[in-house]
Amino acid sequence: MEAGGIAAGSSCAQRLDPFSLPVRFAAADEAADERLRIVDLHRERVVLRRSVRGMRMTLNLPVNSFRGVAIRLLPDAEAFNARGTVLYARGNLEDALKDYSEAIRLQPEFAIAYYNRALISRQQERPVAAIADFRRYLDLGGAARHGETEKVRGMIRELQEKL
């Protein structure tokens, strides 16, 4: 599906955890009622919900054929993190990793981007990089804010055993 020239994006900072998908966020949509569309990002599909002149529409597309949300990337850490989440869900780990790294470069205190990058490093069996990012996530208080301190510490221990 093509966006038809309608720009849509997300200003929310999505935390990537493949086991917590689906992720839902609102995106700007100039043609929709209330100038808003809802995007549900699942592992295998994307569901778009919008309303135009009171008519409700739902599109359900496989992730690999979906190209309808364009995230306008300004030099903004949240935008790179959000696009990284979409890329990860599409299986594009290398580009997702680049976007998380760019989010961190732009905003070094952006805890969620460290967590997201750590998950990819863990999946790619790069334990040293994953441990470093999980530790930074803990140091920045991200795990405490999400009630995941013990979970993250457990992942670090698991990775340390592989060294």
C-alpha positions as a Markdown table, in Angstrom:
| # | Residue | x | y | z |
|---|---|---|---|---|
| 1 | Met | 0.0 | 0.0 | 0.0 |
| 2 | Glu | 1.2 | 3.5 | -0.8 |
| 3 | Ala | 0.5 | 6.4 | 1.4 |
| 4 | Gly | -0.8 | 8.5 | -1.5 |
| 5 | Gly | 1.2 | 11.5 | -0.5 |
| 6 | Ile | -0.2 | 11.6 | 3.0 |
| 7 | Ala | 2.6 | 11.9 | 5.5 |
| 8 | Ala | 2.2 | 10.0 | 8.7 |
| 9 | Gly | 4.5 | 9.6 | 11.6 |
| 10 | Ser | 4.8 | 9.1 | 15.3 |
| 11 | Ser | 6.2 | 11.3 | 18.0 |
| 12 | Cys | 5.9 | 8.6 | 20.6 |
| 13 | Ala | 9.0 | 6.7 | 21.9 |
| 14 | Gln | 8.1 | 3.1 | 21.4 |
| 15 | Arg | 10.0 | 0.5 | 23.4 |
| 16 | Leu | 10.8 | -2.5 | 21.4 |
| 17 | Asp | 10.3 | -5.9 | 22.9 |
| 18 | Pro | 9.5 | -8.6 | 20.4 |
| 19 | Phe | 7.4 | -10.4 | 23.0 |
| 20 | Ser | 5.3 | -7.3 | 23.7 |
| 21 | Leu | 4.1 | -6.8 | 20.2 |
| 22 | Pro | 1.6 | -5.6 | 19.0 |
| 23 | Val | 2.5 | -1.9 | 19.4 |
| 24 | Arg | -0.2 | 0.7 | 18.9 |
| 25 | Phe | 0.5 | 4.4 | 18.2 |
| 26 | Ala | -1.3 | 7.3 | 16.7 |
| 27 | Ala | 0.1 | 8.9 | 13.5 |
| 28 | Ala | -0.6 | 12.2 | 11.8 |
| 29 | Asp | -3.0 | 11.9 | 8.8 |
| 30 | Glu | -4.0 | 15.1 | 7.2 |
| 31 | Ala | -6.9 | 13.6 | 5.3 |
| 32 | Ala | -8.5 | 11.7 | 8.2 |
| 33 | Asp | -11.0 | 13.0 | 10.7 |
| 34 | Glu | -9.2 | 14.5 | 13.7 |
| 35 | Arg | -6.1 | 14.4 | 11.5 |
| 36 | Leu | -5.2 | 11.1 | 13.0 |
| 37 | Arg | -4.8 | 7.4 | 12.1 |
| 38 | Ile | -4.1 | 4.5 | 14.5 |
| 39 | Val | -1.4 | 2.1 | 13.6 |
| 40 | Asp | -1.2 | -1.4 | 15.1 |
| 41 | Leu | 2.2 | -3.0 | 14.5 |
| 42 | His | 2.2 | -6.8 | 14.9 |
| 43 | Arg | 5.0 | -9.3 | 14.1 |
| 44 | Glu | 3.2 | -10.5 | 10.9 |
| 45 | Arg | 0.9 | -7.6 | 10.0 |
| 46 | Val | 0.1 | -3.9 | 10.2 |
| 47 | Val | -3.4 | -2.7 | 10.9 |
| 48 | Leu | -4.3 | 0.9 | 10.0 |
| 49 | Arg | -7.5 | 2.5 | 11.4 |
| 50 | Arg | -8.8 | 5.8 | 10.3 |
| 51 | Ser | -12.0 | 7.6 | 9.6 |
| 52 | Val | -12.7 | 10.0 | 6.8 |
| 53 | Arg | -15.9 | 12.1 | 6.9 |
| 54 | Gly | -17.3 | 9.7 | 9.4 |
| 55 | Met | -16.6 | 6.5 | 7.4 |
| 56 | Arg | -14.5 | 4.1 | 9.4 |
| 57 | Met | -11.8 | 2.2 | 7.5 |
| 58 | Thr | -9.5 | -0.6 | 8.6 |
| 59 | Leu | -6.7 | -1.9 | 6.5 |
| 60 | Asn | -5.0 | -5.2 | 7.5 |
| 61 | Leu | -1.7 | -5.8 | 5.6 |
| 62 | Pro | 1.2 | -8.2 | 5.9 |
| 63 | Val | 4.3 | -6.4 | 7.3 |
| 64 | Asn | 6.4 | -7.3 | 4.4 |
| 65 | Ser | 4.1 | -5.6 | 1.9 |
| 66 | Phe | 3.3 | -2.5 | 4.0 |
| 67 | Arg | 4.9 | 0.7 | 2.9 |
| 68 | Gly | 2.2 | 3.2 | 4.0 |
| 69 | Val | 3.6 | 5.0 | 7.0 |
| 70 | Ala | 6.4 | 7.4 | 6.3 |
| 71 | Ile | 8.0 | 8.7 | 9.4 |
| 72 | Arg | 9.4 | 12.1 | 8.7 |
| 73 | Leu | 12.9 | 12.1 | 10.3 |
| 74 | Leu | 14.1 | 15.3 | 11.7 |
| 75 | Pro | 17.2 | 15.2 | 13.8 |
| 76 | Asp | 15.0 | 13.7 | 16.5 |
| 77 | Ala | 15.9 | 10.7 | 18.7 |
| 78 | Glu | 12.3 | 9.6 | 19.1 |
| 79 | Ala | 11.7 | 9.5 | 15.4 |
| 80 | Phe | 14.8 | 7.3 | 14.8 |
| 81 | Asn | 13.7 | 5.1 | 17.7 |
| 82 | Ala | 10.2 | 4.7 | 16.2 |
| 83 | Arg | 11.5 | 3.9 | 12.8 |
| 84 | Gly | 13.9 | 1.4 | 14.3 |
| 85 | Thr | 10.9 | -0.3 | 15.9 |
| 86 | Val | 9.2 | -0.6 | 12.5 |
| 87 | Leu | 12.4 | -1.8 | 10.8 |
| 88 | Tyr | 12.9 | -4.4 | 13.5 |
| 89 | Ala | 9.3 | -5.7 | 13.1 |
| 90 | Arg | 10.0 | -6.1 | 9.4 |
| 91 | Gly | 13.1 | -8.2 | 10.1 |
| 92 | Asn | 15.6 | -5.5 | 9.0 |
| 93 | Leu | 17.9 | -5.8 | 12.0 |
| 94 | Glu | 20.9 | -4.0 | 10.6 |
| 95 | Asp | 18.9 | -0.8 | 9.7 |
| 96 | Ala | 17.0 | -0.9 | 13.0 |
| 97 | Leu | 20.4 | -1.1 | 14.8 |
| 98 | Lys | 21.6 | 1.9 | 12.8 |
| 99 | Asp | 18.5 | 3.9 | 13.8 |
| 100 | Tyr | 18.8 | 3.0 | 17.4 |
| 101 | Ser | 22.4 | 4.1 | 17.3 |
| 102 | Glu | 21.5 | 7.4 | 15.7 |
| 103 | Ala | 18.8 | 8.0 | 18.4 |
| 104 | Ile | 21.5 | 7.4 | 21.0 |
| 105 | Arg | 23.9 | 9.7 | 19.2 |
| 106 | Leu | 21.3 | 12.5 | 19.1 |
| 107 | Gln | 20.1 | 11.9 | 22.7 |
| 108 | Pro | 22.7 | 10.0 | 24.8 |
| 109 | Glu | 20.3 | 9.8 | 27.8 |
| 110 | Phe | 17.5 | 8.1 | 25.7 |
| 111 | Ala | 17.2 | 4.9 | 27.8 |
| 112 | Ile | 14.7 | 3.1 | 25.5 |
| 113 | Ala | 17.0 | 3.2 | 22.5 |
| 114 | Tyr | 19.7 | 1.4 | 24.5 |
| 115 | Tyr | 17.2 | -1.3 | 25.5 |
| 116 | Asn | 16.1 | -1.7 | 21.9 |
| 117 | Arg | 19.7 | -1.9 | 20.6 |
| 118 | Ala | 20.6 | -4.4 | 23.3 |
| 119 | Leu | 17.7 | -6.7 | 22.2 |
| 120 | Ile | 19.1 | -6.7 | 18.7 |
| 121 | Ser | 22.6 | -7.3 | 19.8 |
| 122 | Arg | 21.4 | -10.2 | 22.0 |
| 123 | Gln | 19.5 | -11.7 | 19.0 |
| 124 | Gln | 22.6 | -11.3 | 16.9 |
| 125 | Glu | 24.6 | -13.1 | 19.5 |
| 126 | Arg | 26.8 | -10.1 | 20.3 |
| 127 | Pro | 26.8 | -10.5 | 24.1 |
| 128 | Val | 29.4 | -7.8 | 24.9 |
| 129 | Ala | 27.4 | -5.1 | 23.0 |
| 130 | Ala | 24.1 | -6.3 | 24.5 |
| 131 | Ile | 25.5 | -6.3 | 28.1 |
| 132 | Ala | 26.9 | -2.7 | 27.7 |
| 133 | Asp | 23.5 | -1.4 | 26.4 |
| 134 | Phe | 21.5 | -3.3 | 29.0 |
| 135 | Arg | 23.7 | -1.8 | 31.7 |
| 136 | Arg | 23.3 | 1.7 | 30.3 |
| 137 | Tyr | 19.5 | 1.2 | 30.2 |
| 138 | Leu | 19.7 | 0.3 | 33.9 |
| 139 | Asp | 22.0 | 3.2 | 34.7 |
| 140 | Leu | 19.6 | 5.6 | 33.0 |
| 141 | Gly | 16.7 | 4.3 | 35.1 |
| 142 | Gly | 14.7 | 2.9 | 32.1 |
| 143 | Ala | 14.3 | -0.5 | 33.6 |
| 144 | Ala | 13.0 | 0.9 | 36.9 |
| 145 | Arg | 10.5 | 3.1 | 35.1 |
| 146 | His | 9.1 | 0.0 | 33.3 |
| 147 | Gly | 9.3 | -2.3 | 36.3 |
| 148 | Glu | 11.9 | -4.5 | 34.6 |
| 149 | Thr | 15.0 | -4.1 | 36.7 |
| 150 | Glu | 15.2 | -7.8 | 37.6 |
| 151 | Lys | 14.3 | -8.9 | 34.1 |
| 152 | Val | 17.1 | -6.9 | 32.6 |
| 153 | Arg | 19.6 | -8.0 | 35.2 |
| 154 | Gly | 18.6 | -11.6 | 34.4 |
| 155 | Met | 19.3 | -11.0 | 30.7 |
| 156 | Ile | 22.7 | -9.6 | 31.6 |
| 157 | Arg | 23.5 | -12.7 | 33.7 |
| 158 | Glu | 22.4 | -14.9 | 30.9 |
| 159 | Leu | 24.6 | -13.1 | 28.4 |
| 160 | Gln | 27.6 | -13.1 | 30.8 |
| 161 | Glu | 27.4 | -16.9 | 31.0 |
| 162 | Lys | 27.9 | -17.0 | 27.2 |
| 163 | Leu | 31.2 | -15.1 | 27.5 |
